[in-house]
Amino acid sequence: MHSFNLLLLAAGLLVFVSLLAGVVSARLGLPFLLVFLVAGMLVGVDGPGGVRFDNSLLSAWVGNAALAIILLEGGVGTTMKTFRAGLRPALTLATVGVLLTAAMVGAVAMAVMDVDWRYGLLLGAIVGSTDAAAVFSLLRQGGLRLNERVSATLEMESGLNDPMAVFLVLALIEVIKSKAGPGEVLWLLVRQAGFGAACGLLGGAGVSWLLRRVTRKLELTAAHSGLLSLIIVSGGVVVFSAAGLLEGSGFLAVYLFGVVVRARAEDAAHAASSALDGFAWASQASLFLLLGLLVSPHHLVEALWPTLAVAATLMFVARPLAVWLCLLPLRFTRWESLFIGWVGLRGAVPIVLALFPLLAQLPDSYRFFNVAFAVVMASLLLQGTTLSWVAKRLRVIEPPQEPAPGKGPVMGRLTLDASLPLADVFAFFKLPMPEHEWPTLCDWMTETLARGHEVGDGLEWHGAYFEVSEMQDGKISRVGVALLPTQTHRQV
């Protein structure tokens, strides 16, 4: 028990210090998750910690499980309005866009790393998918609200491009190891997409039915958030693993599972969203720490110039050009296409995918892991720190809705019933709606405030201050609203 307590103490201190450092980094405009990568590197073999960790299998297991939770939370957070608005462009970007990106990066990798086309395309596929969790956490840090078309496209693309990248990586590994032909590759695609989609849709329908039955007998309060989130998470894990056992795409399955649960059991999804967000953040933090621990920085320095060439090609040529070609027929503006091209932020997915060639024991595959890790670091540092600035410069921000002349917002303070529709409350006070249109004022307050809120807690929204005035059975029942004359308040 002494060794166990020491290990638990070290792990707790590492996460605690990383979280505090992440808060400071967020204020400086740095990606929050970058801190966890750096923390893992400092503890690792080349850092002051000197811990030697090279268990690729464990890292792959943890990585897949963490990505499943992250995609599940993303699916549950996707409304049908967002799904319909972003499906066509996102599906194009997640398929044709990933292929084009992989091909262009692969061509450069062949030249600078002296590998044949199969290995070059494999590296392109590894770094081909984006990380929406990192993107939207940065947008929230900057208080930015994208226009609906751009926001929906980015949100949907992030959930759909991971399965495509996984398919490409698995297919290329099979081509390299067993010289699989076009027929085998096509069957792999059909199997991945078909079984993955079937498991996700059927599992989502079944769990949604169960959640509706449960919520009919419960008056949903904050106390039920943990229970409902555990039902959704455990159901998502079952769907993910079942799809994997059938050799389908578990990532596609768990994302579609979340979308179906949100569409068919919306009340339960709302109640569980805060806890699901906590699960997703814990998964991301654990994953980034572990991946930072796995890397050896001195290997990154040895391959510095090829890595810089691959990263520069990806950020400045491959991703922007692929986005422009994919969105050209869909009549996106030049500025929208440029922004979506720049928001090709890479996160945990490429690093986890880079573990697949290691597990398959492909020759010299550790180079791919190092390059993928360095590309993610470069993307977080360059694209992550400039995201807000680029969004403002390209004018893709949704401006606050201004009241009509002579019809300014109501001033003073009122106390409202928390069960009022949120759209009616915001229309009355002439306030812009949040990105997610919560059904009631209570739902919006519950999801926006931290867990464990109580009377007296409040938040600001475009010059309005909403405060919890009364709670009944752990649920917000009355809300005080104060509108101030200044227009300089920050958005939550």
C-alpha positions in Angstrom: 0.0 0.0 0.0 2.9 2.3 0.6 4.0 2.1 -3.1 0.4 2.5 -4.2 0.0 5.6 -2.1 3.2 7.1 -3.5 2.1 6.4 -7.1 -1.4 7.9 -6.4 0.2 11.0 -4.8 2.5 11.5 -7.7 -0.3 11.1 -10.3 -2.6 13.4 -8.3 0.0 16.1 -8.0 0.9 15.8 -11.7 -2.7 16.3 -12.8 -3.4 19.0 -10.2 -0.3 21.1 -11.2 -1.1 20.5 -14.9 -4.7 21.8 -14.4 -3.4 24.9 -12.6 -0.8 25.5 -15.3 -3.6 25.0 -17.9 -5.7 27.8 -16.4 -2.7 30.1 -16.6 -1.9 29.1 -20.2 -5.6 29.6 -21.2 -5.3 33.2 -20.1 -2.2 33.6 -22.2 -4.1 32.3 -25.3 -2.3 28.9 -25.3 -4.2 25.6 -25.8 -5.2 24.1 -22.5 -4.3 20.6 -23.5 -0.8 21.6 -24.6 0.1 21.8 -20.9 -0.7 18.1 -20.4 1.5 17.1 -23.3 4.4 19.1 -21.9 3.8 17.8 -18.4 4.1 14.2 -19.7 7.3 15.1 -21.6 8.8 16.6 -18.4 8.0 13.5 -16.4 9.3 11.2 -19.2 12.7 9.8 -20.0 14.3 13.0 -21.3 12.7 15.3 -18.7 13.6 15.9 -15.0 11.3 13.0 -14.0 13.3 10.5 -15.9 10.5 8.0 -16.1 11.0 5.4 -18.8 7.7 4.4 -20.3 7.5 2.6 -23.7 4.3 0.5 -23.4 2.7 1.2 -26.8 -0.1 -1.4 -26.3 -1.3 0.2 -23.0 -1.1 3.6 -24.7 -3.2 2.4 -27.6 -5.8 0.9 -25.3 -6.1 4.0 -23.2 -6.0 6.2 -26.4 -8.9 4.3 -28.0 -11.0 4.3 -24.9 -10.4 8.1 -24.3 -11.2 8.9 -27.9 -14.4 6.9 -27.7 -15.5 9.0 -24.7 -14.5 12.3 -26.4 -16.4 11.4 -29.6 -19.4 10.3 -27.5 -19.5 13.7 -25.8 -19.2 15.4 -29.1 -22.1 13.3 -30.5 -24.4 14.1 -27.6 -23.5 17.8 -28.0 -24.6 17.8 -31.6 -28.1 19.0 -32.2 -30.2 17.8 -35.2 -30.2 21.4 -36.4 -26.4 21.3 -36.4 -26.4 17.8 -37.9 -28.6 18.9 -40.9 -26.7 22.2 -41.4 -23.2 20.7 -41.4 -23.7 17.1 -42.7 -23.0 17.7 -46.4 -19.8 19.8 -46.2 -18.6 17.9 -43.2 -19.0 14.5 -44.9 -17.1 15.8 -48.0 -14.3 17.1 -45.8 -14.2 13.9 -43.7 -13.8 11.7 -46.8 -12.5 13.5 -49.9 -10.8 16.1 -47.7 -8.9 13.5 -45.6 -7.8 11.6 -48.8 -6.5 14.8 -50.5 -4.7 15.9 -47.3 -3.1 12.4 -46.9 -2.0 12.3 -50.5 -0.4 15.8 -50.4 1.3 15.2 -47.1 2.4 11.7 -48.3 4.0 13.1 -51.4 6.2 15.5 -49.3 7.0 12.7 -46.8 8.3 10.5 -49.6 10.7 13.3 -50.6 11.9 14.4 -47.2 11.9 11.1 -45.3 13.0 8.9 -48.2 10.1 6.4 -48.0 8.0 4.8 -50.7 4.4 5.8 -51.5 2.8 3.4 -49.1 4.7 4.7 -46.1 4.3 8.3 -47.2 0.5 7.9 -47.6 0.4 6.1 -44.2 2.0 9.1 -42.5 -0.5 11.4 -44.4 -3.4 9.4 -43.1 -2.1 9.4 -39.6 -2.0 13.3 -39.4 -5.1 13.7 -41.6 -7.9 14.2 -39.0 -8.7 17.2 -36.9 -9.5 17.7 -33.2 -12.7 19.5 -32.6 -12.4 19.3 -28.8 -9.3 21.4 -28.9 -10.8 23.8 -31.4 -14.0 24.6 -29.5 -12.2 24.8 -26.1 -10.0 27.6 -27.7 -13.1 29.3 -29.2 -14.8 29.3 -25.8 -11.6 30.7 -24.2 -11.7 33.7 -26.6 -15.5 34.2 -26.2 -16.0 33.6 -29.9 -19.3 32.6 -31.5 -18.9 31.4 -35.1 -21.6 31.7 -37.7 -23.9 28.7 -37.8 -22.7 27.3 -41.1 -19.0 27.3 -40.2 -19.6 26.1 -36.6 -21.8 23.2 -37.8 -19.3 22.2 -40.5 -16.4 22.1 -38.0 -18.4 20.2 -35.4 -19.6 17.6 -37.8 -16.3 17.2 -39.6 -14.5 16.4 -36.3 -16.9 13.6 -35.5 -16.7 12.0 -39.0 -13.1 12.4 -40.1 -11.7 10.2 -37.3 -13.3 7.0 -38.7 -12.0 7.8 -42.2 -8.5 8.3 -40.9 -8.6 5.1 -38.9 -9.8 3.2 -42.1 -7.0 4.6 -44.2 -4.3 3.7 -41.6 -5.6 0.2 -41.2 -6.0 -0.3 -44.9 -2.4 0.9 -45.6 -1.0 -1.3 -42.8 -2.7 -4.3 -44.5 -1.3 -3.2 -47.9 2.2 -3.0 -46.5 2.1 -6.2 -44.4 0.1 -8.6 -46.7 0.0 -6.7 -50.0 -3.8 -6.5 -49.9 -5.4 -5.7 -53.2 -8.2 -3.3 -54.1 -10.9 -5.8 -53.3 -9.7 -6.4 -49.8 -9.4 -2.6 -49.2 -12.9 -2.0 -50.5 -14.3 -4.8 -48.2 -12.5 -3.2 -45.3 -14.1 0.1 -46.0 -17.6 -1.4 -46.3 -17.1 -3.4 -43.2 -15.8 -0.5 -41.2 -18.6 1.9 -42.3 -21.5 -0.6 -42.4 -21.0 -2.3 -39.1 -20.0 0.9 -37.4 -23.0 2.8 -38.6 -25.4 -0.1 -37.8 -24.1 -0.5 -34.3 -24.2 3.2 -33.6 -27.7 3.7 -34.9 -29.2 0.6 -33.3 -27.5 1.1 -30.0 -28.5 4.8 -29.9 -32.1 3.9 -30.6 -32.1 1.3 -27.8 -30.5 3.4 -25.2 -32.7 6.4 -26.1 -35.8 4.3 -25.5 -34.4 3.2 -22.1 -33.6 6.8 -21.2 -37.1 8.0 -22.1 -38.6 5.3 -19.9 -36.3 6.2 -17.0 -36.9 10.0 -17.3 -40.7 9.5 -17.4 -40.5 8.3 -13.8 -38.1 10.9 -12.6 -38.3 14.7 -12.2 -34.9 15.4 -13.6 -32.6 17.4 -11.3 -28.9 18.0 -11.1 -28.7 15.0 -8.7 -29.6 12.7 -11.7 -26.9 14.0 -14.0 -24.3 11.5 -12.8 -26.7 8.5 -13.1 -27.8 9.5 -16.6 -24.3 10.2 -17.8 -23.1 6.8 -16.6 -26.0 5.1 -18.5 -25.0 7.0 -21.7 -21.2 6.3 -21.2 -21.7 2.6 -20.5 -24.0 2.3 -23.5 -21.5 4.1 -25.7 -18.7 1.8 -24.5 -20.8 -1.3 -25.3 -21.5 0.1 -28.8 -17.9 1.0 -29.4 -16.6 -2.4 -28.4 -19.4 -4.3 -30.2 -18.5 -2.5 -33.4 -14.9 -3.3 -32.9 -15.7 -7.0 -32.4 -17.6 -7.0 -35.7 -14.6 -5.3 -37.3 -16.5 -2.2 -37.8 -15.5 1.4 -36.9 -16.0 1.9 -33.2 -15.3 5.6 -33.6 -18.1 6.1 -36.1 -20.4 3.9 -34.0 -20.0 5.8 -30.8 -20.3 9.2 -32.5 -23.6 8.2 -34.2 -24.7 6.7 -30.9 -24.3 10.1 -29.2 -26.1 11.9 -32.0 -29.1 9.5 -31.9 -29.3 9.8 -28.0 -29.3 13.6 -28.3 -32.1 13.5 -30.9 -34.3 10.9 -29.3 -33.8 11.5 -25.6 -33.0 15.2 -25.5 -34.1 15.8 -21.9 -31.8 13.1 -20.6 -29.0 14.3 -22.8 -29.4 17.8 -21.4 -29.4 16.6 -17.8 -26.2 14.4 -18.4 -24.3 16.9 -20.5 -22.3 18.5 -17.6 -21.1 15.2 -16.3 -20.3 14.0 -19.9 -18.2 17.1 -20.4 -16.3 16.2 -17.2 -15.7 12.6 -18.5 -14.5 14.0 -21.9 -12.1 16.5 -20.2 -10.7 13.7 -17.9 -10.2 11.5 -20.9 -8.4 14.2 -22.9 -6.1 15.1 -19.9 -5.2 11.5 -19.2 -4.6 10.8 -22.8 -2.3 13.8 -23.4 -0.4 13.1 -20.2 0.2 9.5 -21.3 1.2 10.4 -24.8 3.6 13.1 -23.5 5.1 10.4 -21.3 5.5 8.0 -24.2 7.5 10.3 -26.5 11.3 10.8 -26.3 12.1 14.5 -27.2 15.6 13.8 -28.3 14.2 11.7 -31.2 12.1 14.7 -32.2 15.3 16.8 -32.5 17.0 14.2 -34.7 14.2 14.4 -37.2 13.6 18.1 -37.0 13.8 19.2 -40.6 11.6 16.4 -42.1 9.1 17.0 -39.4 9.0 20.8 -40.0 8.5 20.1 -43.8 5.6 17.7 -43.1 4.0 20.1 -40.6 4.4 23.1 -42.8 2.9 21.2 -45.8 -0.1 20.1 -43.7 -0.9 23.5 -42.2 -0.1 25.8 -45.1 -0.8 23.7 -48.2 -2.6 20.4 -47.8 -5.3 21.3 -45.4 -6.2 24.7 -46.9 -6.2 23.4 -50.5 -8.2 20.3 -49.6 -10.8 22.4 -47.8 -11.0 24.9 -50.7 -11.5 22.1 -53.3 -14.2 20.3 -51.1 -16.2 23.4 -50.3 -16.0 25.1 -53.7 -19.2 23.5 -55.0 -21.0 24.2 -51.8 -20.8 28.0 -52.1 -18.8 28.8 -49.0 -17.3 32.2 -49.0 -13.6 32.6 -49.5 -13.2 33.8 -45.9 -15.2 30.8 -44.5 -13.1 28.3 -46.5 -9.8 30.0 -45.4 -10.9 29.8 -41.7 -12.0 26.2 -41.9 -8.7 25.4 -43.6 -6.8 27.1 -40.8 -8.8 25.3 -38.1 -7.2 22.0 -39.0 -6.0 21.7 -35.4 -4.4 18.4 -34.7 -4.8 16.8 -31.3 -4.7 13.3 -29.7 -6.0 11.3 -32.7 -2.9 11.5 -34.9 -0.7 10.4 -32.0 -2.9 7.5 -31.2 -3.1 6.5 -34.9 0.7 6.6 -35.0 0.7 3.8 -32.4 -1.0 1.4 -34.9 2.1 0.9 -37.1 4.1 0.3 -33.9 1.7 -2.4 -32.8 1.8 -3.9 -36.3 5.6 -3.9 -36.0 6.1 -2.1 -39.3 9.8 -1.4 -40.0 11.0 2.0 -38.8 7.5 2.9 -37.6 8.7 4.8 -34.6 9.7 7.6 -36.9 6.0 8.1 -37.7 5.1 8.4 -34.0 7.7 11.1 -33.6 6.6 13.0 -36.6 3.0 12.8 -35.7 3.7 14.0 -32.1 5.8 17.0 -33.5 3.1 17.9 -36.0 0.5 18.0 -33.1 2.8 20.2 -31.0 3.4 22.6 -34.0 -0.4 22.7 -34.7 -1.3 23.5 -31.1 1.4 26.2 -30.8 0.8 27.9 -34.2 -2.8 27.3 -35.1 -4.0 27.1 -31.6 -2.6 30.5 -30.5 -3.8 32.3 -33.6 -7.3 30.9 -33.8 -9.2 33.8 -32.3 -7.2 36.4 -34.2 -7.8 34.6 -37.5 -11.5 34.2 -36.8 -11.8 38.0 -36.2 -9.7 38.9 -39.2 -11.7 36.7 -41.6 -15.0 37.9 -40.2 -16.6 34.6 -39.4 -17.7 35.7 -36.0 -21.4 35.9 -35.3 -22.1 39.5 -34.1 -24.4 40.0 -31.1 -28.0 40.7 -32.2 -28.7 44.4 -31.8 -32.2 45.5 -30.8 -34.2 47.5 -33.3 -33.9 51.3 -33.1 -36.0 52.7 -30.2 -36.5 49.2 -28.8 -33.6 48.7 -26.4 -33.5 46.0 -23.8 -35.5 46.1 -20.6 -33.5 47.7 -17.8 -33.5 47.0 -14.0 -34.0 43.6 -12.2 -36.7 41.0 -12.5 -37.2 37.5 -11.0 -38.3 34.9 -13.4 -39.7 31.3 -13.3 -36.8 29.1 -14.4 -39.1 26.9 -16.4 -39.8 29.7 -19.0 -38.6 28.9 -22.5 -35.1 30.3 -23.0 -35.9 31.7 -26.5 -38.8 33.8 -25.0 -36.7 35.1 -22.2 -33.8 36.2 -24.5 -36.2 37.7 -27.0 -37.9 39.8 -24.2 -34.5 41.1 -23.0 -33.2 41.6 -26.6 -30.2 39.2 -26.0 -28.6 36.9 -28.5 -29.2 33.2 -28.2 -26.3 30.9 -27.2 -24.9 28.4 -29.7 -26.9 25.5 -28.2 -30.6 26.4 -27.9 -31.5 25.0 -24.5 -35.3 24.5 -24.0 -35.7 26.4 -20.7 -33.9 29.0 -18.7 -33.3 26.4 -16.0 -31.6 24.1 -18.5 -29.3 26.8 -19.8 -28.4 27.9 -16.3 -27.8 24.4 -15.1 -25.5 23.5 -18.0 -23.6 26.8 -18.1 -22.8 27.0 -14.4 -20.4 24.7 -12.7 -21.7 21.5 -11.1 -22.8 22.0 -7.5 -24.3 25.4 -8.1 -26.4 27.0 -5.4 -28.5 30.1 -4.6 -26.4 33.2 -5.3 -24.4 31.8 -8.2 -24.7 33.6 -11.4 -23.3 34.4 -14.9 -23.1 37.2 -17.4 -24.4 37.1 -20.9 -24.0 40.1 -23.2 -24.6 42.8 -20.5 -27.2 40.7 -18.6 -26.5 39.1 -15.2 -28.5 35.9 -14.4 -28.5 34.8 -10.7 -29.9 31.7 -9.1 -32.6 33.1 -6.7 -34.3 29.9 -5.5 -33.8 26.1 -5.8 -36.3 23.3 -5.2 -35.2 19.7 -4.9 -31.7 20.5 -6.2 -33.2 22.2 -9.3 -33.2 25.9 -10.2 -36.7 27.2 -9.8 -36.3 31.1 -9.8 -33.8 33.3 -11.6 -33.0 36.9 -11.0 -32.1 39.0 -14.1 -30.3 42.3 -14.0 -29.5 44.3 -17.1 -26.9 47.0 -16.9 -26.6 50.1 -19.2 -23.0 49.3 -20.3 -22.4 47.2 -23.4 -18.9 46.1 -22.5 -19.7 42.9 -20.6 -18.0 39.7 -21.6 -19.8 36.6 -22.9 -19.8 33.4 -20.8 
